[in-house]
């Protein structure tokens, strides 16, 4: 029995799925997005990178973003011991052409992108779950049903769909990765994050008030992401084993971690929690293969490399854009498929490798943070690191060799103190500056 026929079926309506859907629909392709949740829904990953701006222009959402969300001009990283910090501004990146990104409330951002794909001709089915996948020689057959959270009666018969190609943008669910048993976790990156939204967190005036703020300790790091003029996303990341040893609920663990860190306490004297406390664990992984004869993986369905450098949404949009362009070409001439699928996989894996190296350096001792917090203008090394943190894929040799030298100093820092040594141990707050229990108004 055959169902409706589409050029591309997309599993997942997050930033990757909606980006690909918009581009394919604009190219005249018949595309359907199958999203198991109803938007808006809460999601983490609120800090974007400037190199996504070109894609936003192409999608036609730049003006909507400018009207809705706070700009992000860079970041600030602080040693937990309070002895040093460094701010970086995207405008100072190596040969920078973009001076800002966005800090977004993901529930609003994701819904905006999904609604935009509808406006551009994509068919979007929310609260719809893919329950069966069958690959044939020239198509993919999907069985879809109302999601368990849907108000539609679950006794409704499954619907059959067919598509020439399937694009998996299902996020951490990574539908095809699990289907084909491709998902590989990084054992050395088994982290646990706890986070919530707060009102009335103190912040500087001007563009410094738009910066993501990160506090690096010995065994954990914190983020503070301004979302609106009054609201802030606050979170902490640690080893999963560290969280378990605390033997606390996520709510109590987040409060305890913040109270132990003076660099956080200083900004949160008047803070009020206005959301539940969320948590996520063991989230760094990659799929061993990103394509098959009739399918591609994009966004978090392809892999996720830790939240520390805000690469999640950037990788989602970058990979979805490249996947959509590849599929559009292949739908016109399938003889191009082997080459285009290989090129797609190589490109996405290369960029994930770039951020994996950053993440590994961040967690491998104190060398990275000691070198990073002692920036040098020599050979424009700081500018090159800044550019990569902004989303520059680092494929140009002018950036590559500078990054090689940066990593040389990071490795050598273990043996020779090119940069000042840091304890990363927070000083115990004085009684006059300690804060009481974080007030919740959720």
Secondary structure, 3 states (H helix, E strand, C coil): CCCEEEEEEEECCCHHHHHHHHHHHHCCCCEEEECCCCCCCCCCCCECCHHHHHHHHHHCCHHHHHHHCEEECEEEEEECCCCCEEEEEHHHCCCCCCCCEEECCHHHHHHHHHHHHHHCCCEEECCEEEEEEEECCCCEEEEEEECCCCCCCCCCCCEEEEEEEEEECCHHHCHHHHHCCCEEECHHHCEEEEEEEEECCCCCCHHHHHCEEEEECCCEEEEEEECCCCEEEEEEEEEHHHHHHHCCCHHHHHHHHHHCCHHHHCCCCCCEECCCCEEEECCCEEECCCECCCEEECHHHCEECCCCCCCHHHHHHHHHHHHHHHHHHHHHCHHHHHHHHHHHHHHHHHHHHHHHHHHHHHHCCCHHHHHHCCCCCHHHHHHHHHHHHCCCCCCCHHHHHHHHHHHHHHHHCCCCCCCCCCCCCCCCCCCCCCCCCCEECC
